[in-house]
Structure formats: C-alpha cells, structure tokens
C-alpha cells in the first residue's frame, strides 16, 4: 500500500481538505464526548475516544490513501484543539492524542505504509494509555508502586488464585485484539461510505450547550481543581494501598507519614500542571518556534474557525 503517492494537484488539495475535515470532526467529538465523559467521570471515556480516533485515522489511510504524516498532522491539530474543551483535563488527553498519533505515523512510515505498519502502529496506539497510567503513578509514588503490586499479589496468593498480572495482561490483549480487528474491518470492508458517521450538527449543538453550562464554574482556579483531583477515588485507593504496603513492610510511622505527604505534594503539583493554563502557554511558546509547528498552528485556527461557524453544513 503506497501511502501519500501524489496524483496531481486536485488529489493533493483533496487530501489537505481531508486533513482539515478529519481534525475538525475529531476535535468536535473530543470536545463534546470528552467534556461530558471526563466531566461526569464516566468509565472508559478515554478508551472509547481513542478507538474512535484510531478508526478515523485508519480510515484516512486505508480508504482515502492519505499519507501517514497527514494522519499525524491531524492528531496534532486535535491535540492542540483539546485546549478548547470546557470541562475535564486538557494536558493529559493532549499528550495521549499526540503520542497515539506519533506511534501510528512512525510504525506505518517505518514499514513503508503497509498494512503491517498500521497493525503495529495500532497496537502501540491503544497501548499508550497503559503506559501513560504507569508513568503517572511512577512519578507520584516512584518504583514503590510496582513493589506494592508485587506485595499484594503475594498476599493474595494465600486466599485466591487471581493473578493481578494476568488481569492486566488480559486487558492489554483485549485492547490489542480490538485494534487488530478494527484494522482488518477497514481493510477488508469494500465500501465507499464516509467514516465520519456521527452527526456533526448535533455535536455542534451539544458543544454550545456545554460551553454555556461551563460558564457557571468558569471562575474555579487550577489550584481548586487540583485539590479536587486529590479526592478522586482511584487516586485515594492507590494512596491507601501504598500506605498499607509500607505499614505491613514494617516501615517506621514517621517515614509512612513523610511518604504520604510527599506523594500528596507531588500529585498536587502534577494535577495543577495538568490543568493550569500556564502549562498550555508554555508548551505553545516552546513548540511554536518550529516552522512545522507554526504551520500546524495555522491549520488549527482554520479548524477552530470551522468549528465555530454557525449552521455550518454537515459533511
């Protein structure tokens, strides 16, 4: 499969239009579904959004013969536009969208635009969420996080045959299997129907409602939202488990108190940076020096205007 082979000016223009159209559609889905899902803590919101992103990106390459770099450009634009999301976190989804697009582009390009490159890229694409979670917990707790998992696994062996590692492995294999199935579906399905199946007019209407509703909590500071993240059930459970791990390991009480305080402080700083507008401005100022990034910024603003056009036609 020869990705990105030029077929004349009309073909190049159509691919550029496809890039803008794909980015605007994905950004709209991310803003609406991501704001609702993350804002109301709906489980697996990020997972479902990542698979939809993979579906659109693969559709661009398989159905419309777009180059892998154009798919990467699309994901970068969507990552930048994630800053428009009125609810939920912004930086971590931006990093996830960027890294997923990077893996898909790198593997597809590495293997010459073949279906095998798309398969490998898709596997890494859906695996990034696991890597990102592991990196996040390691930043907060250090490598004690993995020692804690090992400790509780040994304790569980006396009461049950459940293996934590096999549970993670099964989940990982399931994600990979769904990604491979998605590649096979798009490669084997002989159809010219468009990939953008969600009704964009309805999404646009929802976006307006979300923006209006978000104005109520607009004055909430990044510090207040970071403090709220500290009482997230998943984080609290991990913190309690880490405390129990150190307690049963015979760690001195003052050392446990210090560990908990240090973990809370590190987590607060990370949560603050994830939500802070300052982080977004810093990233823009650093990457904005690149000519390629400036070109992507221009495309981002084109997509932004497209999203904000009232009564724009559905594609």
N, C-alpha and C positions, 0 to 999 in steps of 0.2 A: 504494500500500500504506500504510494508515494504521497506523503503529506506536503502540502504547500506548494505543489508544482504550479507555476504560473501558466495561465491560459488566456492571457490578454488583459487589457485594461478593464474591460467590463467584469471579468472574473475577479480581478483584484479589488475593484470597488465593491462588488457584492460581498466579498469576504470581510472587507472593512465594515460594511453595514451589518454583517452578521456579528462581528465582534461587539459593536455598539449595542445592537439589539439584545444579544445574549447577556451582556453585562447589565443592561437596564432591567431585563427580566429577572435575572438572578438577584440583583440588588433589591428589587421590589419585593421578591419573595423573602429575602433575608431580613429586610426591614420589618415587614408585616408579621411573618411567621416567627421570626427570631424575637421580635419585641414581645409578642404575645406569649410564646413558649417560654423564653427565659424570664420574662417579667412575672409570669404566674408559676414558675418553677415546674413546668410540665416535663416529665421524664422523657429522655431520649430526643429532645428537641434538636440538639446539635447533631445527633447521629442522623436523623431523618433529613435535616437540611444538607448535610454533607453528601448523602446519597443522591439527593436531588441535584446538587451541584455537579456531582460526578456524571449523572445522567445527561445533563445539558452539555457538559464538556465533551463527553464521548460522542454525543450526537453531532456536535460541531465537526469533529474529526472524521467520524465514520460516515455520516450522511452527507455532510456538506464539504468534505475534503479540506477543511481548514487546517492550516499548519499548526503544529504543536505550540509554537511560540505565540500564535494568536490566541490559543486557549489559555496560555499562561497570562497574556496581557489581560484577557477577560477576567481571570480570577484576581489579578492585582487590582483592577478597577473596582471590582466588587468589594475587595478588602478595604480599599480606601473609602468607598461609599458606605461601609458599615458604620462609619462615624455619624451618619445621618440617623441611625437607629435611635428612637427616642427613649426606649426602655432597655434594661439589661446591660450587660457588659459590652464593651466595644473592642478593647485591645486584644483580649484572648481570642475572640472569634476572628478578628483581623489576622492574627498570627496563624490560626488554623487554616483559614481560607487561602492565605498566601502559601503556606508550606504544602498544602494539598495540591494546589496548582503547580507548585515547583516540582514535586515528585512526579506528577503526571507528565509534565513537559520534559523533564530530564530523562526519564526512562523511555518515553516514546522517541525522543530525539536520539538517545544512545543506541537504540535498536533500529534505527533507520525508519521510524514511522510505521513499523509493522504492528500487527495485532498483538504480538508477544510483548512489545514495548508498552502497549496500552494495558495489557494484563498486569505486567509488573508494576507499572505506574499506578494502576487502580488499587492493587494490593497495598502499596505504600500509602496511597491516598487515604484509604479507610483505616489504616493502622496508625496514622498520625495522632488521632485522638487519644489512643492509649499511651503513646509516647509523651504527649503533652501533659496528661494527668500525672504520669510517673515523674516527669521533670518538675512539675509544680510541687508535688509532695516532697520530693527530694530537696528542693530549695527551702521548704519550710522546716522539715524535720531532719534533713541530712540523710545519710545512709542508714541511720537507725530505723527509718521507715521500713526498709527491707528486712532488717533484723527482727522488727516487730512481727512482720508477716510470718517469718520463719518460726518465731517463738510460738505464736498462736497455732500454727499448723501442727507443731509437735504436741502442744497441749490437746488439740482436737483429736489427735490420733488415738488417745485413750478412750474416747467416747463415741467417735463416729469414723466412718471410712471416707467422709467427704474430704477431698483434697482441694485446697484453695487454688493451687497452681493449675490443676486440671479444669477448674471452673473458669479461670482466666483464659486458659488455652482454648476451651470450647467456645467461649465468647469471641475470641480472636478468629478462630476458624470459621465461625458463623459469619462474621463481618467479611472475611476474605471470600467465602463462598458466595455471598450476596453480590460482591463486587464482580467476581468472575461471571456470575450469572447475568449481570447487567451488561457486561461487555459482549457476552455470547448473544444475548437478546437483540442488542442493537446491530451486531454484525450479521446475524442470520435472518433477521426480520426484513423481508423485502417490501419496504413501504416508503412512500414519499411524504407521509403525513408529517406535519411540523412537530418539533419536540416540545414547543412551549405550549403545553396543554392547559395550564392554569389561566383562567380568565383575568386579564390584566386590568380591565375596568373595575372589576370587583375588588381586586387587590389595591388599586389606587384609592378607591372609596374607603377601604379599611385603613389605609395609610393616613388619610386625612382625619379619620375618627381617632386613631391612635395619637396623632400629633396634638389634637385638641385635648384629649384626655391627659396627655403627658404634661401639659402646661400647668396642671394643678400642682405637680411635685417638682416643678422646674427649679425652685429655689433650694432644693436639697443639695447640700455640699458633697464633694467627693469623700470627705472625711466621714460624714454621717453614713454614706452608703457603704464605705469600707467597714465601719463598725457593725453595720447590719450584716455584712458578709461573714463576720466572725461568729454569728449565731446560726449560720447555715447548718442544718442537721448533719450533712455529710462531713463538714469540717469538724463539728463538735464531736461526732462519733470517732473520727480519726484521732482527735486530740485526747479523748478519754482512753482510747485503746493504747496510745503511746504512753500515757501516764500509767496505766495498768502494767504495761510491759516493763517499764522502769521499776515499778513497785515490786513486782514479782522477781525481778532480776536482782533485788537487794540494793538498789541504788539509794544513796542517802537522801533523806527527805528534803533537805535544802537543795540538793542537786536536782531533784524532781521539780521543785518549785521554780528553780532557775530555768530548767528546760522548758517548762510550760510557759513561763513569762517570755523567754526568748522566742519560742515558737509563735506566740501570740503577736509579739512585736514584728517579727519577720512577715507573718501572714498579713498583718495590718498594712505594712509598707507595700507588699505586693498587691493587695486588694486596692489600696489607694492609687498606685501607679496604673493599675488596670483601668480604673475609672476616671483618672484625672485628665482634664483637657490639656494640661501641660505636657503629658506624655505624647499625646497626639500631635501637638505643635512641634515637639522636639523631633519626632520621627519625620514629620514633613520637612523640617528645616534641614535635617541630615541628608535624607534621600533626595530632596529637591534640588541638590547641586548637580545631580546626574542629568545629562541631556535626555537619556531614555526615560528617566522618571518624570522629567518635565513634560515629555510627550504624552506619557500616561496620565499626568495631571490634566492636560488639556482634554483628553478623551473622557476623563472622569467628570469634568464640568459639562461636557456635551451630554453625557448620560444623566447627570444631575438635572440639567435643563429639560431633558426628555421626560424625566420622572415628574417634574413639576409643571409640565404643560397641562392645563386644564382640558378635560374632554379629549385627550389625545386618542387616536384610533387604536383599537386592539389589533395586535399583529397575529 
